[in-house]
Amino acid sequence: MTEKDYNESVLLYADNVYRFIVKNLRHTEDAEDIVQSAFEKLWIHKDSVETSKAKSYLLDRKSTRLN
């Protein structure tokens, strides 16, 4: 995943990931932190994540800390 791909993923998926987390947690501040953390993890691992798998990566329980 390139930097451009990462930036496009932010634009495409941030709102959806946030809504998914809020729906499950029902706490907006925690959801914001978790989404930030998920995108940080994506950035750190961007060289090993395929662009086509970015949304799945962001919604993965390991990235979102949801049980």
Buried (B, 14 or more C-beta within 10 A) or exposed (E): BEEEBBEBBBEEBBEEBBEBBBEEBEEEEEBEEBBEEBBEBBBEEBEEBEBEEBBEBBBEEEBBEEE
